[in-house]
Amino acid sequence: MDGDGWARLAYLGLLFVAVAGWFVVEHRRRMGRALRMALVWGMIFLGVIAARGLWQDVRDDIAPRQAIVADGARIELPRDPDGHFHLTLSVGGVPVRFMVDTGATSVVLSNRDAERLGIDRRALVYTGSARTANGTIRTARVILEDVTLGGRPEPRILAWVGDGELAMSLLGMDFLDRFASVEIAGDTLLLRR
C-alpha cells in the first residue's frame, strides 16, 4: 500500500471512530435496540455492495458490451467502464474475453484463460520473454485453433502464455493487423476488414 492508501485508511479509521462515538453517546440508554438497528443497516449496506459487485461480474461474463455487425466486416466495441475496450473470441468453443491492447505486440493469454482452454502450462517451453508493467516475464508460444469472432472463423492465432500472472488476456497488434483499419471514435473502437 502506498502513502495515499495509508492516508485514506487513516481517514476512514478516524471517520469510523467519530461515527461510532456519536452512536454510543446518542444511544447509551437504548444500546441493545440501537445495536440491532445498526446491524440491520450494516447488513443492508453489505448487501448493496455485494449486489453491485455481482452485477458487474454478471454483466461482464453474460452480457459483454460488444456489438458485431452481421456481415463481420465491421465490429464496434463500446468502451467499458474500466476505460478499456474488450473483445470476446470463441477458442475451441470456449469464450475468452480479451482486453484490446494496441500497445501490445502479441496476443497473450492469462494463466486462467490458458487453463480454461486446456493448455498445460507446466508442459510449455518458455523460450521467449516479454516486458510488462510488472517487469520481464518468460513466455511460451502456443497456437490457437478453431477461433471465431462473432461466428466468423479466424485463421490460426499465434499467442503467448507467460510465467507471470496476468489479470486478463491481451489482444495485441498481431491480431489487430488482420483488419484494414482500427479506429477509435469517441468511446467506440471500430474494426473494419
N, C-alpha and C positions, 0 to 999 in steps of 0.2 A: 504494500500500500504506500502510495506517495504522500507527500506533505499535505496536499489538498484533501486527500482521503481521510487522513488523521484529523485534519481541521473540521471536516464535515461530521466525522464521528463524534468529536468532542462537542460540537454544536448540538447535535442530536441528543447527546447524553445530557447536556445542560437543559435543553428543552424538556426532555423527559422528567428530569428532577423537578423542574418548575411546575409542570402539569401535575405530577404525582403529589407534590407538596400542596398545591392548591386543592387537589381532590381530597386528601386526608383532612386538611383543615376544614373544608366546606362540609364534609360528610362524617365528621367524627362521632356524632350521636347515632347515626344510622349506618354504621360501617358495613354490616352484613348485607343489607339491601343494596347499598352503593356498590359493593364489590360484585354482586350478582349482575347488576346493570352494566358495570364496566366489562365484565366477562362477556356478556351478550354483545355489546358493541365491538369488543375486540374480535369476537368470532365473526361478526358481520364484516368487519374490516378485512380480516384474513380471507374470508370467502370471496370478497370482491377482488382482492389481489390474485387469488388462485384462479378465479374465473377469467380474469383478463389474461393471465399467463397461458391458460389452457386455450383460450380463444385464439391467441397469437399462434400457438402450435397447430391448432386445427386449421386455421386459415392458411398457414404456410404449407402444411402437408396435404390437405384435402382440396383446398381451393386455391391453387397457386395463381398469382396475379400474372397471367401470361395470356396474351392474345395472339393467335396464329391465324393468318388469312387462309382460307380453304385451299387455295392452289399451292400453298407452301412457298410461293415466290417472295412473299413479304411477311416478315414477322415483326410485330410490335410488342415491345416489352415495357410496361409501366415501371417507373422507379418505385421500389419498395420503401416502406417507412424507414428502413435502416440506411437509405441513401444509395443502395446498390441496385443493379439490375440482375435478375435471376432467370435462368432458363432451365427447364426440365427436359432431359433427354431420356428415352427409354433404351436401356442397355440390356439386351437379352431378356426383355420383358420386365425389367426392374426399373422403376422410375428413379432417376438420380437428379437431384437439384444442384445446379452449378451456379456459382456467382460468376457473372461475366466480368473478366478482368483484362482490360486492354493493356495493362502493364505487365502481364504475364506472357511469356513466350509460348508456353506449352499448356496442354491440358493436364491437370494434376488432380489425382483422386485423394480424398481424405481417407484415413485408415478405416473409418466407419463405412464409407461407401465401398471401398475395396473389399471389405469383409462381406458386405451385402451382395456384392457381385460374385462371391465365391473365390476371390483371389487370396491364395495362401501367402501372406506377406513374409512368412519365415522361409519359404522356398524361393523367394525372389533373389536375384543377383543385383546388389546395389553397386553399380559401376559409375553412375553419374553423380553430379552434385548440383544443388540449386541454392541461390541466396534468397532468403526470406527475411521478413521483418524481424524474426527471432534468431537470425544467424544462418549459417550454412548447414544444409542437411544433405545426406546421401539419398540418391534416388535410383529407382529401378524402373526399367522400361516395360510396359505392357501394351498389348493391342486389344482394343475394344471392338468386338464383332457384334453384328446384329443390332446396330444403333438406329433408332428412328427419332425424328423430330416432328411432332405433330402428325404422326402417321406416315411421314415420308422417310424412306430408307436413306441413311447416310453411309458413305464409304467408311471403311475401317478407320478407326481413330487411334493414332499413337498417343499414349498417355503415360504418365509417370506416377509412381507411388513413392512417397517419401518415408524416411525412417523417423520423422518427427511428426508430432500431432498437428493437424490442420483442421480448423473449425468447420470448413466447408470445402467441397471440391471446387476447383477453379477451371473456368473455360477461357483459355488464353488465345493468343493470336493464331496459333496453329489451326484452331477451329474457325475463328472469325475470318481468316483469309479465304475460306470457302465461299464467302459472299462477295458479290460485286461491290456492295457499299455497306458501310457501317456508319450510322449517323445518329447523333443524339440531338433531338429536337425537344427542348424543354425538359419535361420529365418522362420522355419516351425514347427508348432505344429502338431504332429502325434497322433491320437487317434485310437487305434485298439481294436476291440471287441474280 
